[in-house]
């Protein structure tokens, strides 16, 4: 039985909104809990000890970016085509568990090669076990996205974030070493993993099926060779930010490491919405493309692009205007450098939401190889900019400006591909970059002379007015085209 066109459209939109809402609420709560945890840790430990904890966290997160082999997007796309979904999922979960064990040892080797600090090595040994747990957890999260069951993931992630916050609150009762803190974090992660196994996975998946799943070395090798583009795409998103922390720890000071991490924690809160929305939107892009509904695909993309842009410019204006107020309030007065670092870092946020959106569209239309090379080029620009800039200027701003430059390159390369695919127009791109330039100029000039609250309210009203005007213009244009088609058909 086929769905009527209008009913099907409403169904997809309902699914999109429902899952995005669940994912958004859960991730907001989780990130807020985790951010509160890091705020407590930043206040309770000296900046040097806090920096070592964050360096060790960064090392394992970089390795974790490779450990999953970036196969999440491949799994979602392939899952829709598989007849025996239970067997397919069991093999995927078992593969991710095995890769987690392998890359845990890679994490240890890397930590001992890069750092001589005994405390950092010990922390990498403890926190690195997260690679094993996270691989399996992320595999189940991917399954839930494919089955539109984000509600399960959402509930468990909220619990996970709350438990981490409780661990941080223990520091108010009795202080303990950062080593003990790391061990307690692992205990929380093991509990989260058990919840995902019992409650968060599909009802058709069990540990027995997982054990019986046959996945040989040759199968894994063939899978990696066939989908190596996803490995690059999936890992670069993490490396993008975490490589900066590694460079800072080797070239600059531990204080700079702490400033960068505090800024990134706030950055992470704001990136929740585009990341969650993009994860839910991706299957919808695939549906439109598989049904060859290019008109619907482009319409969905255009509408979302506008919303993502509005969110990006308002977020940048808010952070640039009020960072001097909320950074000391949350993390204390011991990190004054984090304020300017956050303002510089948020230049990249102007591009991040639409970069994520366009990346999902590109992969959905099966151009993942091109998206992979866009990722590689932008990462090269990022790293080259960091080393070249730090050779002349030993300053944290070099890292942030290098990331911003790489995001510009990334976005432009995506634009070129989508223009060639006729999913975007040149005028669309020019208008987008003009809005970004105007936003940066307005924030950097008017905030000096205008009351911060007055500026942000005025800026928000202007952006809202422009967005509504653009929406009405598009609606009028569509109405004119439909009337024209009606006249033609009647003749």
C-alpha positions as CSV (number, residue, x, y, z in Angstrom):
1,X,0.0,0.0,0.0
2,X,1.4,3.4,-1.0
3,X,1.1,6.4,1.2
4,X,-0.8,9.4,-0.3
5,X,1.8,12.1,-1.2
6,X,0.6,14.6,1.4
7,X,0.2,12.0,4.2
8,X,3.7,10.6,3.5
9,X,5.1,14.1,3.6
10,X,3.4,14.8,6.9
11,X,4.6,11.4,8.3
12,X,8.2,12.2,7.4
13,X,8.0,15.6,8.9
14,X,6.4,14.2,12.0
15,X,9.2,11.6,12.4
16,X,11.8,14.3,11.7
17,X,10.5,16.7,14.3
18,X,9.8,14.0,16.9
19,X,13.3,12.4,16.7
20,X,15.0,15.7,16.5
21,X,13.1,16.9,19.6
22,X,14.1,13.8,21.6
23,X,17.7,14.0,20.5
24,X,17.9,17.7,21.0
25,X,16.4,17.7,24.6
26,X,18.6,14.7,25.6
27,X,21.8,16.2,24.2
28,X,21.1,19.6,25.7
29,X,20.7,18.0,29.1
30,X,23.7,15.7,28.7
31,X,26.0,18.5,27.5
32,X,24.8,20.8,30.3
33,X,25.5,18.1,32.9
34,X,28.9,17.3,31.4
35,X,29.7,21.1,31.1
36,X,28.8,21.6,34.7
37,X,31.0,18.6,35.6
38,X,34.0,20.2,33.7
39,X,33.2,23.6,35.3
40,X,33.5,22.0,38.8
41,X,36.7,20.2,37.8
42,X,38.2,23.5,36.4
43,X,37.4,25.2,39.7
44,X,38.5,22.4,42.1
45,X,41.8,21.5,40.5
46,X,44.8,23.7,39.6
47,X,45.0,24.8,36.0
48,X,48.0,22.5,35.3
49,X,46.2,19.4,36.7
50,X,43.0,20.3,34.9
51,X,45.0,20.7,31.6
52,X,46.6,17.2,32.1
53,X,43.2,15.7,32.6
54,X,41.9,17.4,29.4
55,X,45.0,16.4,27.4
56,X,44.5,12.7,28.3
57,X,40.8,13.0,27.4
58,X,41.9,14.5,24.0
59,X,44.3,11.7,23.2
60,X,41.7,9.0,23.7
61,X,39.0,11.0,21.8
62,X,41.4,11.3,18.8
63,X,42.0,7.6,18.8
64,X,38.3,6.9,19.3
65,X,37.6,8.9,16.1
66,X,39.5,6.3,14.1
67,X,38.4,3.3,16.2
68,X,34.8,3.3,14.8
69,X,36.3,3.4,11.3
70,X,33.6,6.1,10.5
71,X,31.2,3.3,9.6
72,X,28.1,4.9,11.3
73,X,26.9,6.7,8.2
74,X,27.5,3.7,6.0
75,X,25.6,1.5,8.5
76,X,22.5,3.8,8.4
77,X,22.5,3.9,4.6
78,X,23.1,0.1,4.2
79,X,20.6,-0.8,7.0
80,X,17.7,0.4,4.9
81,X,18.6,-2.0,2.1
82,X,19.3,-5.1,4.2
83,X,16.7,-7.9,4.3
84,X,18.3,-9.7,7.3
85,X,18.7,-6.7,9.6
86,X,19.3,-8.8,12.7
87,X,22.3,-10.6,11.3
88,X,23.7,-7.4,9.7
89,X,23.4,-5.4,12.9
90,X,25.0,-8.2,15.0
91,X,28.0,-8.2,12.7
92,X,28.3,-4.4,12.9
93,X,28.1,-4.4,16.7
94,X,30.7,-7.2,17.0
95,X,33.0,-5.4,14.6
96,X,32.8,-2.1,16.6
97,X,33.6,-3.9,19.8
98,X,36.7,-5.6,18.3
99,X,37.9,-2.4,16.8
100,X,37.5,-0.7,20.2
101,X,39.8,-3.2,21.8
102,X,42.4,-2.8,19.1
103,X,42.5,0.9,19.2
104,X,42.7,1.0,23.0
105,X,46.2,-0.4,22.7
106,X,47.0,2.1,20.0
107,X,45.9,4.8,22.5
108,X,48.5,3.6,25.0
109,X,51.3,3.5,22.5
110,X,50.6,7.0,21.3
111,X,50.4,8.4,24.8
112,X,53.8,6.9,25.8
113,X,55.4,8.2,22.5
114,X,54.1,11.8,22.7
115,X,54.2,12.5,26.5
116,X,56.8,12.0,29.1
117,X,54.6,13.2,31.9
118,X,53.8,10.3,34.2
119,X,50.4,11.6,35.2
120,X,49.3,12.1,31.6
121,X,50.4,8.5,30.8
122,X,48.4,7.1,33.8
123,X,45.3,9.1,32.8
124,X,45.6,7.9,29.2
125,X,45.7,4.3,30.5
126,X,42.5,4.8,32.6
127,X,40.5,7.1,30.3
128,X,41.5,5.2,27.2
129,X,39.2,2.4,28.1
130,X,36.4,4.7,27.0
131,X,37.4,3.8,23.5
132,X,36.2,0.2,24.0
133,X,32.9,1.3,25.7
134,X,32.2,4.2,23.3
135,X,32.6,2.1,20.2
136,X,29.9,-0.3,21.3
137,X,27.7,2.5,22.6
138,X,28.0,4.5,19.4
139,X,27.2,1.4,17.4
140,X,23.9,1.0,19.3
141,X,23.2,4.8,18.9
142,X,23.7,4.4,15.2
143,X,21.2,1.5,15.1
144,X,18.6,3.6,16.9
145,X,19.0,6.4,14.3
146,X,18.4,3.9,11.6
147,X,15.3,2.6,13.3
148,X,14.1,6.0,14.4
149,X,14.4,5.0,18.0
150,X,16.4,8.1,19.3
151,X,14.2,8.1,22.4
152,X,16.1,5.2,23.8
153,X,19.4,6.8,23.2
154,X,18.1,10.1,24.6
155,X,17.0,8.7,27.9
156,X,20.3,6.8,28.6
157,X,22.5,9.8,27.6
158,X,20.7,12.0,30.1
159,X,21.4,9.5,32.8
160,X,25.0,9.3,31.7
161,X,25.5,13.0,31.9
162,X,23.7,13.3,35.3
163,X,25.9,10.6,36.8
164,X,29.1,12.4,35.6
165,X,27.8,15.6,37.2
166,X,27.3,13.6,40.5
167,X,30.9,12.5,40.3
168,X,32.0,16.1,40.0
169,X,29.8,17.1,42.9
170,X,31.7,14.6,45.1
171,X,34.6,17.1,45.0
172,X,32.5,19.5,47.1
173,X,32.2,16.8,49.8
174,X,35.8,15.5,49.9
175,X,38.7,16.4,47.5
176,X,40.5,13.5,45.7
177,X,43.1,13.2,43.0
178,X,42.4,13.5,39.3
179,X,43.4,9.8,39.0
180,X,40.5,8.8,41.2
181,X,38.2,11.1,39.3
182,X,39.1,9.4,36.0
183,X,38.5,5.9,37.5
184,X,35.0,7.1,38.7
185,X,34.3,8.3,35.2
186,X,35.0,4.9,33.8
187,X,32.7,3.3,36.4
188,X,29.9,5.6,35.1
189,X,30.7,4.7,31.5
190,X,30.5,0.9,32.3
191,X,27.1,1.5,33.8
192,X,26.0,3.5,30.7
193,X,27.1,0.6,28.5
194,X,25.0,-1.8,30.5
195,X,22.0,0.4,30.1
196,X,22.5,0.5,26.3
197,X,22.9,-3.3,26.1
198,X,19.7,-4.0,28.2
199,X,17.5,-1.1,27.2
200,X,19.0,0.9,24.4
201,X,19.5,-1.7,21.7
202,X,16.9,-3.2,19.4
203,X,14.7,-5.9,20.9
204,X,15.9,-8.3,18.2
205,X,19.5,-7.9,19.3
206,X,21.0,-10.0,22.2
207,X,24.4,-10.9,23.5
208,X,23.9,-14.5,22.2
209,X,23.3,-13.2,18.7
210,X,26.3,-10.9,19.1
211,X,28.5,-13.8,20.1
212,X,27.3,-16.0,17.2
213,X,27.8,-13.3,14.6
214,X,30.5,-14.3,12.1
215,X,32.9,-11.5,11.2
216,X,36.3,-12.7,9.9
217,X,39.4,-10.6,9.3
218,X,38.8,-10.8,5.5
219,X,35.2,-9.5,5.9
220,X,36.5,-6.6,8.0
221,X,39.3,-5.9,5.5
222,X,36.8,-5.9,2.6
223,X,34.4,-3.6,4.5
224,X,37.2,-1.1,5.3
225,X,38.5,-1.1,1.8
226,X,35.1,-0.6,0.3
227,X,34.1,2.1,2.7
228,X,37.4,3.8,3.6
229,X,36.0,7.2,2.6
230,X,33.7,7.0,5.7
231,X,36.7,6.3,7.9
232,X,38.3,9.6,6.8
233,X,35.0,11.5,7.0
234,X,34.1,10.1,10.5
235,X,37.5,10.6,12.0
236,X,38.3,14.1,10.7
237,X,35.4,15.7,12.5
238,X,37.0,14.8,15.8
239,X,40.6,15.4,14.8
240,X,39.6,18.9,13.6
241,X,39.3,20.2,17.1
242,X,41.4,17.8,19.2
243,X,44.5,18.1,17.1
244,X,44.6,21.7,18.2
245,X,44.8,20.7,21.8
246,X,47.7,18.3,21.1
247,X,49.6,21.1,19.3
248,X,48.9,23.6,22.1
249,X,50.1,21.1,24.7
250,X,53.4,20.7,22.8
251,X,54.1,24.2,21.7
252,X,52.3,26.5,24.2
253,X,51.5,26.3,27.9
254,X,49.2,24.3,30.1
255,X,47.3,27.5,30.8
256,X,46.6,27.8,27.0
257,X,45.4,24.1,27.0
258,X,42.9,25.0,29.8
259,X,41.7,28.1,28.0
260,X,41.2,26.2,24.8
261,X,39.3,23.4,26.5
262,X,37.0,25.7,28.4
263,X,36.2,27.6,25.2
264,X,35.5,24.3,23.4
265,X,33.2,23.1,26.2
266,X,31.0,26.1,25.6
267,X,31.3,25.6,21.8
268,X,30.1,22.0,22.3
269,X,26.9,23.2,24.0
270,X,26.0,25.3,21.0
271,X,26.8,22.7,18.4
272,X,24.2,20.3,19.9
273,X,21.3,21.5,17.8
274,X,23.0,21.3,14.3
275,X,24.6,17.9,15.1
276,X,21.4,16.3,16.4
277,X,19.2,17.8,13.7
278,X,21.7,16.7,11.0
279,X,21.8,13.1,12.3
280,X,18.0,13.0,12.1
281,X,17.8,14.8,8.7
282,X,20.3,12.5,7.1
283,X,17.9,9.6,6.6
284,X,15.4,12.0,5.1
285,X,17.9,13.1,2.6
286,X,18.5,9.5,1.7
287,X,14.8,8.8,1.3
288,X,14.3,11.7,-1.1
289,X,17.3,10.7,-3.1
290,X,16.4,7.0,-3.3
291,X,12.9,8.1,-4.5
292,X,14.5,10.4,-7.0
293,X,12.5,13.3,-5.5
294,X,15.1,15.9,-6.3
295,X,12.6,18.8,-6.0
296,X,11.6,17.7,-2.5
297,X,15.3,17.2,-1.6
298,X,16.3,20.6,-2.7
299,X,13.3,22.3,-1.0
300,X,14.1,20.5,2.3
301,X,17.8,21.5,2.0
302,X,17.0,25.2,1.2
303,X,14.6,25.5,4.2
304,X,17.0,23.9,6.6
305,X,20.0,25.9,5.3
306,X,18.1,29.1,6.1
307,X,17.3,27.9,9.7
308,X,20.9,26.7,10.2
309,X,22.2,30.1,9.1
310,X,19.9,32.0,11.4
311,X,21.0,29.8,14.3
312,X,24.7,30.3,13.5
313,X,24.7,34.1,13.3
314,X,22.5,34.5,16.4
315,X,24.8,32.1,18.3
316,X,27.9,34.0,17.2
317,X,26.4,37.4,18.2
318,X,25.3,36.0,21.6
319,X,28.7,34.5,22.4
320,X,30.7,37.5,21.2
321,X,28.5,39.9,23.2
322,X,28.2,38.0,26.5
323,X,31.3,35.7,26.7
324,X,33.0,38.2,29.1
325,X,30.0,37.7,31.5
326,X,29.3,34.0,31.5
327,X,32.8,32.5,31.2
328,X,34.0,33.8,34.6
329,X,30.6,33.1,36.1
330,X,30.7,29.4,35.1
331,X,34.4,28.5,35.2
332,X,35.7,31.1,37.7
333,X,38.2,33.9,37.3
334,X,41.2,31.8,36.8
335,X,40.9,31.6,33.0
336,X,40.8,35.1,31.6
337,X,42.3,33.9,28.3
338,X,39.3,31.7,27.6
339,X,37.1,34.7,26.8
340,X,39.0,35.9,23.7
341,X,39.7,32.3,22.8
342,X,35.9,31.6,22.8
343,X,35.2,34.7,20.6
344,X,37.8,33.6,18.1
345,X,36.6,30.0,18.1
346,X,33.1,31.0,17.3
347,X,34.1,32.4,14.0
348,X,34.2,28.7,12.9
349,X,30.7,28.2,14.3
350,X,29.3,30.6,11.7
351,X,30.1,27.9,9.2
352,X,29.7,24.7,11.2
353,X,26.0,24.2,11.1
354,X,25.7,24.6,7.3
355,X,28.9,22.5,6.8
356,X,27.2,19.6,8.7
357,X,24.1,20.0,6.7
358,X,25.9,20.1,3.3
359,X,28.1,17.1,4.3
360,X,25.0,15.0,5.0
361,X,23.5,16.0,1.7
362,X,26.6,15.2,-0.2
363,X,26.9,11.7,1.4
364,X,23.2,11.1,0.9
365,X,23.6,11.6,-2.8
366,X,26.5,9.1,-2.8
367,X,29.3,11.6,-3.3
368,X,31.1,10.6,-0.1
369,X,34.4,10.3,-1.8
370,X,34.2,14.0,-2.8
371,X,33.2,14.9,0.8
372,X,36.1,12.9,2.1
373,X,38.6,14.9,0.0
374,X,36.9,18.1,1.2
375,X,37.6,16.9,4.7
376,X,41.2,16.1,3.9
377,X,41.9,19.4,2.3
378,X,40.4,21.4,5.1
379,X,42.2,19.4,7.7
380,X,45.5,20.0,5.9
381,X,44.7,23.8,5.8
382,X,44.0,23.6,9.6
383,X,47.2,21.8,10.5
384,X,49.4,23.8,8.1
385,X,48.0,27.0,9.4
386,X,48.7,26.0,13.0
387,X,52.3,25.1,12.5
388,X,53.0,28.0,10.1
389,X,51.4,30.6,12.4
390,X,52.9,29.2,15.6
391,X,56.4,29.4,14.0
392,X,56.1,33.2,13.9
393,X,53.6,33.9,16.7
394,X,53.3,31.7,19.8
395,X,49.7,32.6,20.6
396,X,46.5,30.7,21.0
397,X,44.7,32.8,18.4
398,X,46.7,31.1,15.7
399,X,44.9,27.8,16.4
400,X,41.4,29.4,16.2
401,X,42.1,31.4,13.0
402,X,43.5,28.3,11.4
403,X,40.3,26.4,12.2
404,X,38.3,29.2,10.8
405,X,40.3,29.4,7.6
406,X,39.9,25.6,7.1
407,X,36.2,25.8,7.6
408,X,36.0,28.5,4.9
409,X,37.9,26.2,2.5
410,X,35.7,23.3,3.5
411,X,32.4,25.2,2.9
412,X,33.6,26.6,-0.4
413,X,34.5,23.2,-1.7
414,X,31.1,21.8,-0.7
415,X,29.4,24.8,-2.4
416,X,31.2,24.1,-5.7
417,X,30.1,20.5,-5.6
418,X,26.4,21.3,-4.8
419,X,26.3,24.0,-7.5
420,X,27.6,21.5,-10.0
421,X,24.9,19.1,-8.9
422,X,22.3,21.9,-9.3
423,X,21.3,21.6,-5.6
424,X,22.5,25.2,-4.9
425,X,22.9,28.4,-6.9
426,X,25.8,30.9,-6.9
427,X,23.6,33.7,-5.7
428,X,22.6,31.5,-2.7
429,X,26.3,31.2,-1.8
430,X,27.1,34.9,-2.2
431,X,24.2,35.9,0.0
432,X,25.3,33.5,2.7
433,X,28.8,34.8,2.8
434,X,27.6,38.4,2.7
435,X,25.5,37.7,5.8
436,X,28.5,36.2,7.6
437,X,30.7,39.1,6.9
438,X,28.0,41.6,8.0
439,X,27.5,39.6,11.2
440,X,31.3,39.6,12.1
441,X,31.6,43.3,11.3
442,X,28.5,44.3,13.3
443,X,29.6,42.4,16.4
444,X,33.2,43.6,16.4
445,X,32.3,47.3,15.8
446,X,28.9,48.0,17.5
447,X,29.5,46.1,20.7
448,X,32.2,48.6,21.5
449,X,29.7,51.5,21.5
450,X,26.3,49.9,22.2
451,X,25.0,48.4,25.4
452,X,25.4,44.6,25.0
453,X,21.8,43.8,25.7
454,X,20.6,46.5,23.4
455,X,22.9,45.3,20.6
456,X,21.9,41.6,20.8
457,X,18.1,42.4,21.0
458,X,18.5,44.8,18.0
459,X,20.6,42.3,16.0
460,X,18.0,39.5,16.7
461,X,15.1,41.7,15.5
462,X,17.0,42.5,12.3
463,X,17.8,38.9,11.6
464,X,14.2,37.8,12.3
465,X,12.9,40.5,10.0
466,X,15.1,39.5,7.2
467,X,14.3,35.8,7.7
468,X,10.5,36.4,7.6
469,X,10.8,38.6,4.6
470,X,12.8,36.0,2.8
471,X,10.3,33.3,3.7
472,X,7.4,35.4,2.5
473,X,9.3,36.2,-0.8
474,X,9.9,32.5,-1.4
475,X,6.3,31.6,-0.6
476,X,5.1,34.3,-3.0
477,X,7.5,33.0,-5.7
478,X,6.2,29.4,-5.3
479,X,2.6,30.6,-5.5
480,X,3.4,32.5,-8.7
481,X,5.0,29.5,-10.3
482,X,2.1,27.2,-9.3
483,X,-0.5,29.7,-10.7
484,X,1.5,29.8,-13.9
485,X,1.5,26.0,-14.1
486,X,-2.2,26.0,-13.6
487,X,-2.8,28.5,-16.4
488,X,-0.6,26.5,-18.7
489,X,-2.4,23.2,-17.9
490,X,-5.8,24.8,-18.4
491,X,-4.8,26.1,-21.8
